[in-house]
Amino acid sequence: MAESTTVSNTANLLKYLQLDQKGKVLAEYIWIDGSNGVRSKTKTLDKAVKSPDELSEWNFDGSSCGQAPGDNSDVYLRPVAIFPDPFRGGENILVMCETWDHDGSPNKFNYRHEAARLMEAHAKHEPWFGLEQEYTLFGPDGWPYGWPKNGFPAPQGPYYCGVGTNKVYCRDVVEAHYKACLYAGIKISGINAEVMPSQWEFQVGPCEGIELGDHLWMARFLLKRVAEEFGIVITIDPKPIKGDWNGTGLHTNVSTKEMRADGGMKAIEAMMSKLEKRNTEHIEVYGEGNRDRMTGEHETANIDRFTWGVANRGASVRVPRQCAADGKGYFEDRRPASNADPYQITGIMMETVSDSSSHSAAEQMLCSMFGGVEGETFDPAKKAEGK
């Protein structure tokens, strides 16, 4: 019997994973549940598949996942993307699914369907997205891994991109997840230790359109699965530890064809005006508990006031210094919380990109005067107040 109930006995499992499957293929159907988590179950296939179109629909008990009532509990899984399975290897696959109700309508937690529609409707903008997923590793005791029991480590400072004992924790989990993502074909572009100890980040992208949401959600699934083997609990709570500790975000990098073209800084500045006008709408889909994180401290802006600036990590939106120098490129929306749904983020972003309402000449002048200075934060409300 295993000594721990929280750590997988991978060494014992390995000999079974190497057994011949007699031509069968295992497909792990994965979906997003009613509490912003991931669920999965396995189906045996008679042969290997190369496309989600070759896979059949399936169903699950939605009442046990917060997605349907008990007296009408069947929710259907429609495959939309497949990935090689890094846990079982061979021709086994992971299957990203949308959830649909019995009447043929998207389940209320199926945010992918609307995002895909928006991507298709506004495809002329050729959107590229890159998301930075921060997360925190906890032990089974409910306290950040490596932190003193019933106590706190030294203040923040040495942990960001840190190296060495007492500066980073759980690097083995992080490295295992990185390799699993690469095997699965996830467009993971990097990792780093974050500002709070036991807090890490991985980046996914650039991806075009709906692909970003598929890859980010699959990367989240892989992180949870890898953590199972180490007895580690993954949380994407935006403020897992109260007090003088950084929260966790899902910084969202956005670029369109217009922003990448010569002179694209004008398109970026125009987007800042649009984002300012829709700040409340964006915040509504940028994650639960985000107000605890976005206090104006710990490299965040105030949640109620939109600001932007060049190389300013205390603004709602940061324009990288190099993009300002080049006069084109992308911007980083720093408002989304770590638990936000990437389909909702990218979907509303495409709505806002395509908003045809123009901003005034006065707003354009303010953007030119105050938006392009490194470290300067452009706050339309403050400028209007003469502050």
N, C-alpha and C positions, 0 to 999 in steps of 0.2 A: 504494500500500500504506500502511496506517495506520502511523504512527510508533511507536505504543504497542500492546502486546499486552494491556494491562489496561484501557484506556479506550475505551469505545464511540465510534464516529464518528457521533454523532447527527445532525449536519448532513447527511451523505450519506444516512442512513437516512430522513430526513424526506420526501424526494420519493417514496419507495416507499410509505411509510405513507399517503400521500394518493391512491394509485391506487385506482380503482374495484374493489370486490370482487365485482361482478357478482351481487349479491344474496346472496352467501354470508356466513356469520358464523363468526368464529374463537372457539373456546371453549378457554381455557387450563385444563386439569384440574390441580389442585394437591393434593398430599398431604404428609403428614408421614412421613419415612423412619425407618429403624431407628437413626439416630444423632441424633435430635432436630432434624433439619434439614428443609428443604422441598425438594420436587422438583416438576417440572411438565412437561407436554407438551401439544401443541396438536392439537385436532380441528376439522375443517371441518364446519359445519352447513349444511343447506340453507335454513334460515330462522331468524329471531330467536326466542328463547324468553324467557318471563317467570318461569318457575319451574323449580327443579331437578328436579321430577317429570317435566318434558318431556324430560329428557336421558337418554341411554342409559348403562348401565354400560360401563366400559372396563377394560383390564387393563394391567399392566406387568411388567417383569422384576424380581421381588422379590429375586432373588439378587444383583442389582447395587445394591440399596438397603438391604441388611442386613435384609431382611424375609422371606426364604424361602430354602430350600436350592436348589442348582443343578439337582437332579434333579426338583424339583417347584416351579418358580419362578414360576408365574403367580399374581399377586395382583390382586384386582379393585377397581376404583374405583367407589364409589357416590356420586353427587353429593348434597350436602346443603344447599348454599347457593350463590347466585350474586351476583356484584358486577359493575358496569360496569368495563370494562378501561381504565385511564387511559393505557396505553401505545399501544394501537391505536385507541382511541376508537370512535365509531360505535356499532353494536349488538353489538360484540364483548364477550365476557364473561370473567370469571375464575370458576372453579368450585371451590369447596371440597369435598373428597371424603373419605369414610371409606374405609379399606382393609379388605378382607375376603378370607379364604382360600377355597380351592376347595370346601371342605366346607360352606360357608355360615356359618362362625363368624367373628367379628371377628378380624382380625390382631392379634397380641400387642402391637403398637404402636398399635392403634386405641383410644386412651383416650376418645375422644369418645362411643363407643357406651354405655359404662357411665355416663359423666357425664350423658348425655341421659336414661338410665333413672332415675338418682337425681333429676334435676330434675323429671321427670314424677311420680315417686313422692312427692315432697315439695313439690309445687307450691303447696300451701296456705300455705306460708310466704312466697310471692311474693318470692323472693330477687333483690336487685339487687347487681351486682358492678361494680367499677371497678378496673382494674389499671394500675400505673405501670411501664412497661417501660423499664428503663435498659439502655444499650448503649455500647460503645466503638468508635470509628472508628480503624482501623489503615491504614497505608500498605501497599503491596505488599511492602515490606521487612520486614514483621512487627513494626514499632514504631509506637506511637500516633502518629497523624497530627499533624504540627506540633511534635512533641517534638524536641529536639536529637538529632542522630545519635549514638548510643552515649552519650547523656547524659540528663539529666532537666531539666524546667522548674523554675521557682520553686515552693516549697511550696504546698500547697492553701490557699485563702483567697479569692483574687480571681476564681475561675472560676465558681462557682455563680451561675447566672442572669447571668453576666458579659456585658459589651458591650465590643467593641473588639479591635483586633489584639493578639495575645499573651495574650488572655484567653479567646477562643473560637476554635474551629477547625471548618471544614466546615459552616458555617451554610447554605451553598447546598444541600448534601445534605439537611440537616434540613428546610429549607423546601420543597424539591422533594417529599420524602416526605410532608410535611404536606398539600400540595395534592393529591398523588396519592390519599391516603387519603380526603380530602373528596370528590373526584370519584367514587371507588369506593363511596361511601356508608358507609365505616367510621365508627363512632361514636367518632372521635378527639376528645378534649376539650381537648387542650393539649400544649405542648412546653416544655422548658426545658433550658438547659445545666446540667450537674451539677457535683459538687464536684471531681472529677478532670478536668484538661484533656483534651479530646477525648472526654469522656464526656457523653452526652445522655440525655434521657428523653422519651418521649411517653406520654400517658395515653389509655386506651380505656375508655369507659363514661360514665355508668351504662348497663349492659345487664341485661336480665332473663334469668336462666336460662342455657341453653346458648349463647345468642347471643354472650355475652362471649368464649368460646373461639374461636368462628368468626371474630369480628372481630379478636381479638388475633393469631391465626395468620395471617390475611390481611394484617394490618398488618406482620407480620414479613416475609412474602413480598415485599410492596411495598418495604420498606426494603432488602432484599437486591438487588432488581431495580433500584431507583434507584441504589444504590451502584455497580452494574456500570458505569453510564454515566460515573462519576467516577473509576473505578479505585480505589475505596475498599473495604477489607475490613471487614465488620461482625462483631463478636464479642459474644456474650452470656455469655462466661465470667464467673462470679461474682467472680473475683479475677484480672483480666487482668495486673496489674502487682503483684508482691509488694512488701512494705515499707509505708511510711507513706503509702499511697494508698487512697482509698475503693474498696470493691468495688462490684459492680453487683447490684441486686435487682429484684424484681418485686412491689413492695408491693401488697397485695391489700385493697381496701376492700369491706366486706361490710355489707349491711343487709337485714333481713327486715321483713315486715309488723309483727311484734311489736315490733321495735326502733324503727320509725318512728312507732308510736302514742304517744299521751301516756303518760308513765310508762315509756317504752321502755328507759330506763337499767337497769331491773331485768332485762330480757331480755338486755341487753348484759353485765351483770355475771354472769348465769347462764351465758352463753356463755364467759366467761373461765374459769370453773371447768371447763367441758367441754374447752376447748382445753388447759388445763393437764394434765388427765388423759390427753389423747391427743397430747401434745407429740411423743413419739417417732414415732408413726404419721404425723403431719403432716410432720415433718422428712424422713421416708423418701421422700416424693413432692415435696419442695420444691426439688429440683434437685441435680445432681451438683457436687461441689466446694464445697458450701455451708459446710463446716467451715472452709475457708480464709478465708471472708468473715465468718462469724458468730463473731467472737473476743471480743466484748464491747467492741471499740474501733471507731472510725470509724462511729459512729451505728448500731451493731448490738448485739444482746443476745448473751449466751453461748448457744451452740447447745443445750447440754444442760440448761438451766434456763429454765423459762417464767416470764416476768414481764409485767406490764402496768401502764399508768399513763396519766394524763391529760397530753397534750401532751409526752410523754416519748419522744424518738426513740432513746433507748438501751434501750428495753424491747422485748420480743418483739411486743407489741401496743400500739398507741397509740390512745387514745380522744381525738378532737379536742376542744379546749377548748370550742368552741361547742356540741358535742353534750352535753358534761357540763353546760354551763350551761342548755341547753334541756331536759335530762333525757330525750333521745331522739336517734335518728339512726343512726349507723353506727360501725364501728371499722376500724382499719387493721392488718392482720397484716403485720408487717415482716420476717417470717422467710423467705418464698420467695426463692430465688435468681433471677437474671435469666434463667437457662436452664430454669427449671421449666416444665412443661406446664400451660397454663391449664385444660385439661379436668380434669387430675388435681387441681389446686388447688381448683377450684370444686366438683368432685365430692366430695372428702373433706370440704369445708366443709359441704356439705349433709348428709352423714352425721352430722357432729358437731352441726350445728344441730338435727337431728331425734333426737339421742340423748336418750332419755327418762329416763336415770339422773339422779336428783336429787342435788344437793350438800347437805352437812350444814348445820345451822343455824350451826355455828361458822364454816364457810367463808363463809356469807352475811354474818355479822357482820364478818369480816375484809375482805370486799369493800367493805362500807359504810365501814369505818374507814379503809382504806388505798388503796382503788382510785379514789376520787374526788377526790384532792388533786392539784392541778396540779403536774406535775414529779415526783410521788412514784411510785415503782415498787412495785407489789404483787408480792411474791415469796412464795408460800405456804410454801416450804421455809424461808426465812429467818424468817418469822413463827413457824413451828412451833419453830424453834431458839431463839427469843427474841432474834434479832438485829435 
